[in-house]
Amino acid sequence: MKQFVALAALALAASLSLAADKVPTPQQKLMGTCNTEATGKKGDERKEFMKSCLSDGKKLQQERMKLCNTQATGKAGDERKAFMGQCLKK
């Protein structure tokens, strides 16, 4: 039984360390930015601000995707994938 508990604790620690190593997604970064900007707002005011902030971020991401897609014209396969990855990170 002690071995099982020790293994479970070890597995939990390993999964937590893997989660800490992950890079936040663009959506997570946007959520963090909007959350920081919402400091001091409460209730309905905060909800409305967050909704607007996250919506604006999605629009910007869509515009960036269109721009990068246009610039990637003529590229294919791995070259296109690498280009799109770099372009979208900017």
QUIFEN-V437104 format. One line per field, one symbol per residue. ss: DSSP state (a for helix, b for strand, c for the rest). burial: + if it has 9 or more other C-alpha atoms within 8 Angstrom, else -. Layout:
ss = ???
burial = ???
//
This chain:
ss = caaaaaaaaaaaaaaaaaaaaccccaaaaaaaaaaaacccccaaaaaaaaaaaaaaaaaaaaaaaaaaaaacccccaaaaaaaaaaaaac
burial = ----------------------------+++--++--+-------++-++--++--+------++--++--+-------++-++---+--
//
